[in-house]
Amino acid sequence: MKLRLIAALAVVVLVAVGFFILADKPAAPEVSVVTLQGERLDIATLRGKVVLVNFWATTCSTCIAEMPKLIATHEKYQPQGLETLAIAMDYDPPEQVRAFTERNALPFVVAPDTHGAAAQAFGGVRLTPTTFLIDKQGRIQKKYLGEPNFDELNALLEKLLAEAA
């Protein structure tokens, strides 16, 4: 009888801990951006996929240095369902963003944040690069200020991509 009570209590504790761990992750903001191709993209429509949102600027040396690693990560995991969205900061002229995107053949969606609404929705992003990793349920799993540790990021991506939606 005591053993059953202890087992039942353990299950209740595990369920409660699991709930608080999952509830701990904030939902990604429901924000829309207009891509360089002029298409509107609602981040909420990407639910069911793992999404990497990278705030960057063409004048940010760390952003430029991390771009080849971001491209490699996108190309490695995009076939498994990763969506990458590079949002250029509001102070970055859209023509400059377009030229950089074309010159570097960026393989993912790029959107200038011309009015700063996306950066504001993601908690007032001002430092670049800032990257958010969003799971299939639309929760922010990780926020990186500065260049991510790509080994850690890739390990987390593999875990999130393997999980059911």
FENZIJO-V311104 format. One record per pair of residues at least 12 apart in sequence whose ideal C-beta (glycine too) atoms are under 6 Angstrom apart, sorted by sequence separation. I is the first residue (numbers start at 1). GAP is how many residues later the second one is. D is the distance in whole Angstrom. If there is no record, write none. Layout:
I&GAP&D  I&GAP&D
This chain:
31&12&5  131&13&4  30&14&5  97&15&5  130&15&6  131&17&6  94&18&4  127&18&6  90&23&5  84&24&4  85&24&5  86&24&5  87&24&5  88&24&5  135&25&5  87&26&5  90&26&4  136&29&4  56&30&6  87&31&5  49&32&5  50&32&5  51&32&5  52&32&5  53&32&5  54&32&5  55&32&5  57&32&5  74&33&6  49&34&5  58&34&5  74&34&5  57&35&5  46&37&5  58&38&5  58&42&5  36&62&5  66&63&6  63&65&5  63&66&5  62&67&6  60&68&4  55&70&5  57&71&5  56&72&5  55&73&6  56&73&5  35&74&5  36&74&5  55&75&5  35&76&5  54&77&5  33&78&4  53&79&4  77&80&5  81&80&6  52&81&6  66&81&4  69&81&5  80&81&5  51&83&4  33&85&5  62&85&6  31&87&5  48&88&6  31&90&4  47&91&5  29&92&4  29&93&6  28&106&5  28&110&5  50&110&5  27&111&6  50&111&5  27&112&6  28&112&5  25&114&4  26&114&5  48&117&5
